[in-house]
């Protein structure tokens, strides 16, 4: 997803630095640009790429698009890019992302973002395949809609993104979380695409159970979701990216560490706090962890 943001913003004429510790990805970007194909068409965009944050220098906006468990390391490595006026914008799945950034760098310059109805995968170094290009949601970490939030949104809109602003960041984050829990673990444990999960009555029952549990936890916490009917919203959401596999499913397939702790695992933890049972999220989280461990072991 970070490569998609870099390519679209860079293609609109902004100075963009792609910062990553994957030297092969960065080397491909430096040599031939970023290639996007799929929902964006097939084209290349030339942006700056580096594995050394000092090469980029201080940036106006730092977009954090790592896995949740890599946030702290990425911020430490990116320190030369982060000045006192740099706006910080994590665009990540799951719960607790803004809080992780705030714990390290404070709340003063902190925005939060969500990518809704996107699907993407890395084809190879310097080459990303967007399955769908949905809407980017932005909010201030502390809430409210400020001039700087509108300014950032305007930059992304002018580059070609669809953008929606939220006054309440929790409403935004939990609204997207419903879509994540519906498909991430069910796709991962069944090895089905989103559309195949929707067409499979047993897999779909697991997905909808996760939706109901997450919506119940949100209600118990007093969080108003950005739609009235979570199951209907998830059905529309999934229908837009039927051929996609959630990143958690791709990570499990590849034997990489998964973000289950910030998705279904986080719902289960929050459910304990507010006294809402979350048996499906809890069991699916355990199954993903078991499969993840199996991949590490062999």
PyMOL commands that set and color helices and strands:
alter all, ss='L'
color gray80, all
select helices_A, chain A and resi 2-11+23-32+53-56+68-77+79-81+97-105+147-159+169-190+194-199+201-220+230-240+247-253+260-262+264-274+279-297
alter helices_A, ss='H'
color red, helices_A
select strands_A, chain A and resi 17-19+34-38+43-45+48-50+61-64+87-91+110-116+119-124+127-132+135-140+162-166
alter strands_A, ss='S'
color yellow, strands_A
deselect
rebuild
show_as cartoon
